């Protein structure tokens, strides 16, 4: 429940941060996070090397963490303080 409330609190910020990503990073992020594809599947779908998928996803995650001030809305408060 706490994670859901936390996620809703950053929904607008997260949506803006995702929209601001370069298309190549956004595509990889959405294919992994929403479609549940593996890195290999994303590489095939986008016709890019595996390493490119990994680096694009890493860059996208860093940008999103910065946009959310280092917080992860999927962790509840107890996990955040561990």
DSSP file (Angstrom, degrees, kcal/mol; ACC not computed):
  #  RESIDUE AA STRUCTURE BP1 BP2  ACC     N-H-->O    O-->H-N    N-H-->O    O-->H-N    TCO  KAPPA ALPHA  PHI   PSI    X-CA   Y-CA   Z-CA
    1    1 A X     >        0   0    0      0, 0.0     4,-2.2     0, 0.0     5,-0.2   0.000 360.0 360.0 360.0 -45.6    0.0    0.0    0.0
    2    2 A X  H  >  +     0   0    0      1,-0.2     4,-2.7     2,-0.2     5,-0.2   0.902 360.0  53.0 -60.3 -41.1    2.8    2.4    0.9
    3    3 A X  H  > S+     0   0    0      1,-0.2     4,-2.7     2,-0.2    -1,-0.2   0.887 108.1  50.9 -62.1 -38.9    4.6    1.7   -2.4
    4    4 A X  H  > S+     0   0    0      2,-0.2     4,-2.2     1,-0.2    -1,-0.2   0.926 111.6  46.6 -65.2 -44.1    1.4    2.5   -4.3
    5    5 A X  H  X S+     0   0    0     -4,-2.2     4,-1.6     2,-0.2    -2,-0.2   0.922 113.6  49.2 -63.0 -44.2    0.9    5.8   -2.5
    6    6 A X  H  X S+     0   0    0     -4,-2.7     4,-0.8     1,-0.2    -2,-0.2   0.916 110.7  50.2 -61.5 -44.4    4.6    6.7   -3.0
    7    7 A X  H >< S+     0   0    0     -4,-2.7     3,-0.7    66,-0.5     4,-0.4   0.885 108.7  52.1 -62.5 -39.9    4.3    5.9   -6.7
    8    8 A X  H >< S+     0   0    0     -4,-2.2     3,-0.8     1,-0.2     4,-0.4   0.831 102.4  61.1 -66.1 -30.4    1.2    8.0   -7.1
    9    9 A X  H 3< S+     0   0    0     -4,-1.6    -1,-0.2     1,-0.2    -2,-0.2   0.761 113.2  34.7 -67.4 -25.4    3.1   10.9   -5.5
   10   10 A X  T <X S+     0   0    0     -4,-0.8     4,-3.3    -3,-0.7     5,-0.3   0.285  84.8 110.8-110.6   8.8    5.7   11.0   -8.3
   11   11 A X  H <> S+     0   0    0     -3,-0.8     4,-2.5    -4,-0.4     5,-0.2   0.896  81.5  42.6 -53.7 -48.9    3.5   10.0  -11.2
   12   12 A X  H  > S+     0   0    0     -4,-0.4     4,-2.3     2,-0.2    -1,-0.2   0.917 116.3  47.8 -66.1 -43.6    3.6   13.4  -12.9
   13   13 A X  H  > S+     0   0    0      2,-0.2     4,-2.4     1,-0.2    -2,-0.2   0.917 113.6  48.3 -62.7 -43.9    7.3   13.8  -12.4
   14   14 A X  H  X S+     0   0    0     -4,-3.3     4,-2.6     2,-0.2     5,-0.2   0.916 110.4  50.9 -64.2 -44.0    8.0   10.3  -13.6
   15   15 A X  H  X S+     0   0    0     -4,-2.5     4,-2.3    -5,-0.3    -1,-0.2   0.907 112.3  46.9 -61.2 -42.0    5.8   10.7  -16.7
   16   16 A X  H  X S+     0   0    0     -4,-2.3     4,-1.6     2,-0.2    -1,-0.2   0.896 111.9  50.7 -66.6 -39.5    7.7   14.0  -17.6
   17   17 A X  H  X S+     0   0    0     -4,-2.4     4,-0.6     2,-0.2    -2,-0.2   0.900 111.6  47.5 -66.0 -40.6   11.1   12.4  -17.0
   18   18 A X  H >< S+     0   0    0     -4,-2.6     3,-1.1     1,-0.2    -2,-0.2   0.925 111.3  51.0 -65.1 -44.0   10.2    9.4  -19.2
   19   19 A X  H 3< S+     0   0    0     -4,-2.3    -1,-0.2     1,-0.2    -2,-0.2   0.812 107.0  55.3 -62.8 -29.8    8.9   11.8  -21.9
   20   20 A X  H 3< S+     0   0    0     -4,-1.6    -1,-0.2    -5,-0.1    -2,-0.2   0.616  85.7 103.9 -80.9 -12.4   12.1   13.8  -21.7
   21   21 A X  S << S-     0   0    0     -3,-1.1    39,-0.0    -4,-0.6    -3,-0.0  -0.348  87.3 -96.8 -65.7 148.5   14.3   10.7  -22.4
   22   22 A X    >>  -     0   0    0      1,-0.1     4,-2.7     4,-0.0     3,-0.6  -0.383  38.9-112.2 -58.5 147.0   15.8   10.4  -25.9
   23   23 A X  H 3> S+     0   0    0      1,-0.3     4,-2.9     2,-0.2     5,-0.2   0.856 116.1  56.7 -53.9 -39.2   13.6    8.0  -27.9
   24   24 A X  H 3> S+     0   0    0      1,-0.2     4,-1.5     2,-0.2    -1,-0.3   0.896 112.4  40.8 -63.2 -39.5   16.3    5.3  -28.0
   25   25 A X  H <> S+     0   0    0     -3,-0.6     4,-2.6     2,-0.2    -2,-0.2   0.895 114.9  51.4 -73.3 -41.1   16.5    5.2  -24.2
   26   26 A X  H  X S+     0   0    0     -4,-2.7     4,-2.8     2,-0.2     5,-0.3   0.907 107.9  52.7 -62.7 -42.6   12.7    5.5  -23.7
   27   27 A X  H  X S+     0   0    0     -4,-2.9     4,-2.3    -5,-0.2    -1,-0.2   0.932 112.1  44.8 -59.2 -47.0   12.1    2.6  -26.2
   28   28 A X  H  X S+     0   0    0     -4,-1.5     4,-2.2    -5,-0.2     5,-0.3   0.939 113.5  50.5 -63.3 -46.9   14.5    0.3  -24.3
   29   29 A X  H  X S+     0   0    0     -4,-2.6     4,-3.2     1,-0.2     5,-0.4   0.928 113.3  44.5 -56.5 -48.6   13.1    1.3  -20.9
   30   30 A X  H  X>S+     0   0    0     -4,-2.8     5,-1.9     1,-0.2     4,-1.8   0.869 111.5  52.5 -68.7 -36.5    9.5    0.7  -21.9
   31   31 A X  H  <5S+     0   0    0     -4,-2.3     6,-2.5    -5,-0.3    -1,-0.2   0.874 118.9  36.6 -67.3 -35.1   10.2   -2.6  -23.6
   32   32 A X  H  <5S+     0   0    0     -4,-2.2     4,-0.5     4,-0.2    -2,-0.2   0.946 126.1  35.6 -78.8 -51.7   12.0   -3.9  -20.5
   33   33 A X  H  <5S+     0   0    0     -4,-3.2    -3,-0.2    -5,-0.3    -2,-0.2   0.890 132.4  22.0 -75.2 -41.4    9.8   -2.3  -17.8
   34   34 A X  T  <5S+     0   0    0     -4,-1.8    -3,-0.2    -5,-0.4    -1,-0.1   0.863 130.1  38.5 -97.0 -41.5    6.3   -2.5  -19.4
   35   35 A X  S   <S-     0   0    0     -5,-1.9    -3,-0.2     2,-0.1    -4,-0.1   0.679  96.3-134.7 -84.8 -16.5    6.5   -5.2  -22.0
   36   36 A X        +     0   0    0     -4,-0.5    -4,-0.2    -6,-0.3     2,-0.1   0.747  45.1 160.6  72.9  22.9    8.7   -7.4  -19.8
   37   37 A X        -     0   0    0     -6,-2.5    -1,-0.2     1,-0.1     2,-0.1  -0.463  38.9-119.1 -77.4 150.3   11.1   -8.2  -22.6
   38   38 A X     >  -     0   0    0     -2,-0.1     4,-2.5     1,-0.1     5,-0.2  -0.345  30.7-104.2 -76.6 167.2   14.6   -9.5  -21.9
   39   39 A X  H  > S+     0   0    0      1,-0.2     4,-2.7     2,-0.2     5,-0.2   0.906 124.4  52.3 -59.8 -40.8   17.7   -7.6  -23.0
   40   40 A X  H  > S+     0   0    0      1,-0.2     4,-2.1     2,-0.2    -1,-0.2   0.911 109.7  48.3 -61.5 -42.5   18.2  -10.1  -25.8
   41   41 A X  H  > S+     0   0    0      2,-0.2     4,-2.6     1,-0.2    -1,-0.2   0.891 112.0  49.0 -66.0 -39.1   14.6   -9.7  -26.9
   42   42 A X  H  X S+     0   0    0     -4,-2.5     4,-2.6     2,-0.2     5,-0.2   0.917 109.1  53.2 -65.4 -42.8   14.9   -5.9  -26.9
   43   43 A X  H  X>S+     0   0    0     -4,-2.7     5,-2.0     1,-0.2     4,-0.8   0.913 112.7  44.2 -58.2 -43.5   18.1   -6.1  -28.8
   44   44 A X  H  <5S+     0   0    0     -4,-2.1     3,-0.4     3,-0.2    -2,-0.2   0.926 113.0  50.7 -66.9 -44.6   16.4   -8.2  -31.5
   45   45 A X  H  <5S+     0   0    0     -4,-2.6    -2,-0.2     1,-0.2    -1,-0.2   0.870 120.7  34.2 -62.5 -37.6   13.3   -6.0  -31.6
   46   46 A X  H  <5S-     0   0    0     -4,-2.6    -1,-0.2    -5,-0.2    -2,-0.2   0.466 105.3-125.9 -97.6  -2.7   15.3   -2.8  -32.0
   47   47 A X  T  <5 +     0   0    0     -4,-0.8     2,-0.3    -3,-0.4    -3,-0.2   0.934  67.9 123.9  55.6  50.5   18.1   -4.4  -34.1
   48   48 A X      < -     0   0    0     -5,-2.0    -1,-0.2    -6,-0.2    -2,-0.1  -0.912  67.6 -88.3-131.7 160.1   20.8   -3.2  -31.8
   49   49 A X    >>  -     0   0    0     -2,-0.3     4,-1.6     1,-0.1     3,-0.5  -0.277  36.4-113.6 -66.0 155.9   23.6   -5.1  -29.9
   50   50 A X  H 3> S+     0   0    0      1,-0.2     4,-2.2     2,-0.2     3,-0.2   0.901 117.1  55.9 -54.1 -45.5   22.9   -6.5  -26.4
   51   51 A X  H 3> S+     0   0    0      1,-0.2     4,-2.4     2,-0.2    -1,-0.2   0.819 102.8  55.2 -60.9 -32.4   25.5   -4.0  -25.0
   52   52 A X  H <> S+     0   0    0     -3,-0.5     4,-2.5     2,-0.2    -1,-0.2   0.897 107.0  50.2 -67.2 -41.0   23.6   -1.1  -26.5
   53   53 A X  H  X S+     0   0    0     -4,-1.6     4,-2.5     2,-0.2     5,-0.2   0.946 111.7  48.5 -60.2 -48.2   20.4   -2.2  -24.8
   54   54 A X  H  X S+     0   0    0     -4,-2.2     4,-2.2     1,-0.2    -2,-0.2   0.917 113.7  45.1 -60.3 -46.2   22.2   -2.4  -21.5
   55   55 A X  H  X S+     0   0    0     -4,-2.4     4,-2.4     2,-0.2    -1,-0.2   0.895 113.1  50.1 -68.8 -39.1   23.9    1.0  -21.8
   56   56 A X  H  X S+     0   0    0     -4,-2.5     4,-2.4     2,-0.2    -1,-0.2   0.916 112.6  47.3 -64.4 -41.9   20.7    2.8  -22.9
   57   57 A X  H  X S+     0   0    0     -4,-2.5     4,-2.6    -5,-0.2    -2,-0.2   0.908 111.2  51.3 -66.8 -40.6   18.7    1.3  -20.0
   58   58 A X  H  X S+     0   0    0     -4,-2.2     4,-2.2    -5,-0.2    -2,-0.2   0.923 111.7  47.0 -61.2 -45.1   21.4    2.2  -17.6
   59   59 A X  H  X S+     0   0    0     -4,-2.4     4,-2.2     2,-0.2    -2,-0.2   0.915 112.3  50.2 -63.0 -43.3   21.4    5.8  -18.8
   60   60 A X  H  X S+     0   0    0     -4,-2.4     4,-2.4     1,-0.2    -2,-0.2   0.920 110.2  49.8 -62.3 -44.3   17.6    6.0  -18.7
   61   61 A X  H  X S+     0   0    0     -4,-2.6     4,-2.7     1,-0.2    -1,-0.2   0.906 109.7  51.1 -62.2 -41.8   17.5    4.7  -15.1
   62   62 A X  H  X S+     0   0    0     -4,-2.2     4,-2.3     1,-0.2    -1,-0.2   0.920 111.0  48.4 -61.5 -43.4   20.1    7.2  -14.0
   63   63 A X  H  X S+     0   0    0     -4,-2.2     4,-2.3     1,-0.2    -1,-0.2   0.894 112.3  48.5 -64.7 -40.1   18.1   10.1  -15.5
   64   64 A X  H  X S+     0   0    0     -4,-2.4     4,-1.7     2,-0.2    -2,-0.2   0.911 109.9  51.3 -68.1 -41.0   14.9    8.9  -13.9
   65   65 A X  H  <>S+     0   0    0     -4,-2.7     5,-4.0     1,-0.2     6,-0.4   0.921 111.1  48.8 -60.2 -43.1   16.6    8.5  -10.5
   66   66 A X  H ><5S+     0   0    0     -4,-2.3     3,-1.7     3,-0.2    -2,-0.2   0.922 109.6  51.7 -61.5 -43.7   17.9   12.1  -10.8
   67   67 A X  H 3<5S+     0   0    0     -4,-2.3    -1,-0.2     1,-0.3    -2,-0.2   0.806 112.5  46.3 -63.7 -28.5   14.4   13.3  -11.8
   68   68 A X  T ><5S-     0   0    0     -4,-1.7     3,-1.5    -5,-0.1    -1,-0.3   0.164 119.1-111.0 -98.9  17.3   13.0   11.6   -8.7
   69   69 A X  T < 5S-     0   0    0     -3,-1.7    -3,-0.2     1,-0.3    -2,-0.1   0.852  73.6 -55.2  56.2  37.8   15.7   13.0   -6.5
   70   70 A X  T 3 <S+     0   0    0     -5,-4.0    -1,-0.3     1,-0.3     2,-0.2   0.509 105.3 131.0  79.9   4.6   17.2    9.5   -6.0
   71   71 A X    <   -     0   0    0     -3,-1.5     2,-0.6    -6,-0.4    -1,-0.3  -0.598  49.8-146.4 -93.1 154.6   14.0    7.9   -4.8
   72   72 A X    >   -     0   0    0     -2,-0.2     3,-1.8    -3,-0.1   -65,-0.1  -0.957   4.8-159.6-115.4 109.2   12.5    4.7   -6.0
   73   73 A X  T 3  S+     0   0    0     -2,-0.6   -66,-0.5     1,-0.3   -67,-0.1   0.603  87.6  66.0 -68.0  -8.9    8.7    4.9   -5.8
   74   74 A X  T 3  S+     0   0    0    -68,-0.1     2,-0.4   -67,-0.1    -1,-0.3   0.570  86.6  81.7 -88.8  -8.5    8.5    1.1   -5.8
   75   75 A X  S <  S-     0   0    0     -3,-1.8     2,-0.1   -72,-0.1    -3,-0.1  -0.782  78.6-131.9 -94.3 138.8   10.1    0.7   -2.4
   76   76 A X     >  -     0   0    0     -2,-0.4     4,-1.8     1,-0.1     3,-0.4  -0.400  33.3 -96.6 -82.2 170.9    8.1    1.2    0.7
   77   77 A X  H  > S+     0   0    0      1,-0.2     4,-1.2     2,-0.2    -1,-0.1   0.841 122.6  54.9 -57.8 -38.6    9.3    3.5    3.5
   78   78 A X  H  4 S+     0   0    0      1,-0.2     3,-0.4     2,-0.2    -1,-0.2   0.910 109.3  46.7 -62.9 -43.3   10.7    0.6    5.5
   79   79 A X  H >4 S+     0   0    0     -3,-0.4     3,-1.2     1,-0.2    -1,-0.2   0.840 105.7  60.8 -67.3 -33.5   12.9   -0.7    2.6
   80   80 A X  H 3< S+     0   0    0     -4,-1.8    -1,-0.2     1,-0.3    -2,-0.2   0.826 104.3  48.8 -63.6 -33.1   14.1    2.9    1.8
   81   81 A X  T 3<        0   0    0     -4,-1.2    -1,-0.3    -3,-0.4    -2,-0.2   0.327 360.0 360.0 -93.3   7.5   15.7    3.2    5.3
   82   82 A X    <         0   0    0     -3,-1.2    -1,-0.2    -4,-0.1    -2,-0.1   0.473 360.0 360.0 -79.8 360.0   17.5   -0.2    5.3
